């Protein structure tokens, strides 16, 4: 098949790579010349404008920042859309935006699919987890692509338009809370009653048979192998909007999410204060799985 | 080797089973006739008194409730202890108690090892995660036993007396927070904006390639396969003391652990109020991994 990808950053490029590995034709666009050069190296047909992608491909995968950029891309492509085209938003868009876009594009007979994409940097090699919302018959048509992009059994239809991004939003809310939960524990091990505990060893033994074993714990172990002191980095944790949306939606829906809320508040505090050992670990974990930047201290 | 096990409940019996499978001789004692009968079936030499275990075995594994029961067992065994005997406390004892017992027994030339044991019901087949504190030369002597009881690579020396139970205490604190974090997310998926999301499907797709994949998520998936409504159970969550100890220690050590603290407070609230969808899931997860009882509603 021929797939157009708009946005060739970390995730977009990895998806292009997986599609190319499976022999699909990929048309790509990004504003960054570096990203374009990298895409060309893996055989992506890089074009000069967003509109050209929509001209050359009947299936469009968007991997751009949420909000206005998604609407901008859709508006740039409008002239080249054809009835029956499929647009997949693989980014962290707000699910209500996705529902609106689905409705707007439906008027032009364009199908819009919201696809929550989890897996970060490791997704290129291991495959992604894809949470897909939108018209089910369109989802079914796209299964051969999802199979290539996802980890084994790592794609599923969540429901009507918006559900893919809703489930991904909640996934991210959980992720915020999990990260902070592990980090607090390691903070206690590092600075608590015993001063010489070996976090590399502890994170390793916990991977084998303990109740808390997980992929995030594996990543923590990789971090502790390199360093356990974190002296040269700030504990300031960045974020995208998904955590805040999760909390806002929960409030609106009268569902208590105190853990996710607390994890979000700690991130805000960490950016004001520089954080502590725990938030340094969270920042490093985000770097480890998503390539998110970690602030260096002077 | 010959190992005596005091306490043949869920965990003690599983450890006996793993030792028996590996051809070791196990002397056992429990107050419950049912536990004794089950132990006999797997070839444990069940004896009539605690003291008899200490008479017949030079290595003692304790799997009894924390606190006074541990001291009672040690006191009952005292008459039959021999210099050089090794006592391993595999339960969820308070690490300061373990340090005290280590000191007291050292005076009798008895070695005391504190061994945090994680893995729950599944440990019997998959092996446990063992966090071991105490004298390192004694730890080394016990490695052949730890290898049999643990999951592959699932045992490690944490440090001097008390560190094994300290690390296990923090492990449990993290566990409290992780459980509640997942549960909040699933609560939002169940009762939030979209009413027909399939939690069985979501928990399954998240296992494959997502950032939040973990062993607890696998267990949640097993639960959702059976039921997603939880209508007939209470959301009251039980607990042992490890969560409270974690929070108390953290306060004493001036380390903020707001996530663990919140998870602990939610458990207390759940017992007063009957909880909500999230706490029902936590109760079911605890049942799933540890066999902890779930209250039925009438």
Contacts between the chains, C-beta under 8 A, distances in Angstrom:
chain1	res1	chain2	res2	distance
A	95	B	193	7.6
A	118	B	206	7.6
A	118	B	209	6.7
A	118	B	210	4.0
A	118	B	211	5.2
A	118	B	212	7.6
A	119	B	209	4.7
A	119	B	210	6.5
A	119	B	211	7.0
A	120	B	211	6.3
A	123	B	209	6.5
A	126	B	209	6.0
A	127	B	208	7.7
A	127	B	209	5.1
A	128	B	209	5.2
A	129	B	205	5.9
A	129	B	206	6.2
A	129	B	208	5.8
A	129	B	209	3.8
A	129	B	210	3.6
A	129	B	213	7.9
A	130	B	205	7.5
A	130	B	209	8.0
A	131	B	202	7.3
A	131	B	205	6.3
A	150	B	208	7.1
A	150	B	209	6.1
A	151	B	208	4.5
A	151	B	209	3.2
A	152	B	208	6.2
A	153	B	204	7.3
A	153	B	205	7.5
A	153	B	208	4.7
A	154	B	205	6.3
A	154	B	208	3.5
A	154	B	209	3.9
A	154	B	210	7.6
A	155	B	205	6.7
A	156	B	201	5.2
A	156	B	202	7.4
A	156	B	204	7.1
A	156	B	205	4.0
A	157	B	201	8.0
A	158	B	197	6.5
A	158	B	198	7.9
A	158	B	201	7.6
A	158	B	202	7.0
A	159	B	194	6.1
A	159	B	196	6.3
A	159	B	197	6.3
A	159	B	198	8.0
A	160	B	194	7.9
A	162	B	193	7.8
A	162	B	194	7.5
A	163	B	194	5.4
A	163	B	197	6.6
A	166	B	192	7.6
A	166	B	193	6.2
A	166	B	194	6.0
A	166	B	197	8.0
A	167	B	189	6.6
A	167	B	197	6.8
A	167	B	202	5.9
A	170	B	185	4.9
A	170	B	188	5.0
A	170	B	189	5.6
A	170	B	192	7.6
A	171	B	185	7.2
A	171	B	206	6.6
A	171	B	210	6.4
A	171	B	211	7.4
A	171	B	212	5.9
A	173	B	184	7.5
A	173	B	185	5.8
A	173	B	188	7.3
A	174	B	181	5.6
A	174	B	182	5.9
A	174	B	184	7.3
A	174	B	185	3.8
A	174	B	212	5.3
A	175	B	211	5.2
A	175	B	212	5.5
A	177	B	177	7.3
A	177	B	180	7.8
A	177	B	181	3.5
A	177	B	184	7.0
A	177	B	185	7.8
A	177	B	259	6.8
A	178	B	178	6.0
A	178	B	181	5.3
A	178	B	182	7.7
A	178	B	212	6.2
A	178	B	214	7.8
A	180	B	177	7.8
A	180	B	259	5.2
A	181	B	174	5.6
A	181	B	177	3.5
A	181	B	178	5.3
A	181	B	181	5.9
A	181	B	259	4.8
A	181	B	260	7.1
A	181	B	263	7.9
A	182	B	174	5.9
A	182	B	178	7.7
A	184	B	173	7.6
A	184	B	174	7.4
A	184	B	177	7.0
A	184	B	250	7.9
A	184	B	255	7.8
A	184	B	256	7.4
A	184	B	257	4.5
A	184	B	258	7.5
A	184	B	259	5.4
A	184	B	260	5.8
A	185	B	170	4.8
A	185	B	171	7.2
A	185	B	173	5.8
A	185	B	174	3.8
A	185	B	177	7.8
A	185	B	257	7.9
A	185	B	260	7.4
A	187	B	255	5.5
A	187	B	256	7.9
A	187	B	257	7.5
A	188	B	170	5.1
A	188	B	173	7.4
A	188	B	246	7.2
A	188	B	249	7.1
A	188	B	250	5.8
A	188	B	253	7.1
A	188	B	255	5.3
A	188	B	257	6.6
A	189	B	167	6.6
A	189	B	170	5.6
A	191	B	253	7.0
A	191	B	255	5.8
A	192	B	166	7.5
A	192	B	170	7.6
A	192	B	249	6.6
A	192	B	250	7.3
A	192	B	253	4.7
A	192	B	255	6.1
A	193	B	95	7.7
A	193	B	162	7.8
A	193	B	166	6.2
A	193	B	249	6.6
A	193	B	253	6.3
A	194	B	159	6.2
A	194	B	160	7.9
A	194	B	162	7.5
A	194	B	163	5.4
A	194	B	166	6.1
A	196	B	159	6.3
A	197	B	158	6.5
A	197	B	159	6.3
A	197	B	163	6.5
A	197	B	166	8.0
A	197	B	167	6.8
A	198	B	158	7.9
A	198	B	159	8.0
A	201	B	156	5.2
A	201	B	157	8.0
A	201	B	158	7.6
A	202	B	131	7.3
A	202	B	156	7.4
A	202	B	158	7.0
A	202	B	167	5.9
A	204	B	153	7.3
A	204	B	156	7.1
A	205	B	129	5.9
A	205	B	130	7.5
A	205	B	131	6.3
A	205	B	153	7.4
A	205	B	154	6.3
A	205	B	155	6.7
A	205	B	156	4.0
A	206	B	118	7.6
A	206	B	129	6.1
A	206	B	171	6.6
A	207	B	153	8.0
A	208	B	127	7.7
A	208	B	129	5.8
A	208	B	150	7.1
A	208	B	151	4.5
A	208	B	152	6.2
A	208	B	153	4.7
A	208	B	154	3.5
A	209	B	118	6.7
A	209	B	119	4.7
A	209	B	123	6.5
A	209	B	126	6.0
A	209	B	127	5.1
A	209	B	128	5.1
A	209	B	129	3.7
A	209	B	130	8.0
A	209	B	150	6.1
A	209	B	151	3.2
A	209	B	154	3.9
A	210	B	118	4.0
A	210	B	119	6.5
A	210	B	129	3.6
A	210	B	154	7.6
A	210	B	171	6.4
A	211	B	118	5.2
A	211	B	119	7.0
A	211	B	120	6.3
A	211	B	171	7.4
A	211	B	175	5.2
A	211	B	215	7.0
A	211	B	216	7.0
A	211	B	289	5.8
A	212	B	118	7.6
A	212	B	171	6.0
A	212	B	174	5.3
A	212	B	175	5.5
A	212	B	178	6.2
A	212	B	214	7.9
A	212	B	215	7.8
A	212	B	216	7.6
A	213	B	129	7.9
A	213	B	214	6.7
A	213	B	215	4.8
A	214	B	178	7.8
A	214	B	212	7.9
A	214	B	213	6.7
A	214	B	214	3.1
A	214	B	215	6.5
A	214	B	216	7.2
A	214	B	217	7.7
A	215	B	211	7.0
A	215	B	212	7.8
A	215	B	213	4.8
A	215	B	214	6.5
A	216	B	211	7.0
A	216	B	212	7.6
A	216	B	214	7.2
A	217	B	214	7.7
A	246	B	188	7.1
A	249	B	188	7.2
A	249	B	192	6.5
A	249	B	193	6.6
A	250	B	184	7.9
A	250	B	188	5.7
A	250	B	192	7.3
A	253	B	188	7.1
A	253	B	191	7.0
A	253	B	192	4.7
A	253	B	193	6.3
A	255	B	184	7.9
A	255	B	187	5.6
A	255	B	188	5.3
A	255	B	191	5.8
A	255	B	192	6.0
A	256	B	184	7.4
A	256	B	187	7.8
A	256	B	276	7.1
A	256	B	278	7.5
A	257	B	184	4.5
A	257	B	185	7.9
A	257	B	187	7.5
A	257	B	188	6.6
A	258	B	184	7.5
A	258	B	262	5.3
A	258	B	266	7.0
A	259	B	177	6.8
A	259	B	180	5.2
A	259	B	181	4.8
A	259	B	184	5.4
A	259	B	259	6.1
A	259	B	262	5.9
A	259	B	263	6.7
A	260	B	181	7.1
A	260	B	184	5.8
A	260	B	185	7.4
A	262	B	258	5.3
A	262	B	259	5.9
A	262	B	262	5.7
A	263	B	181	7.9
A	263	B	259	6.7
A	266	B	258	7.0
A	276	B	256	7.2
A	278	B	256	7.6
A	289	B	211	5.8
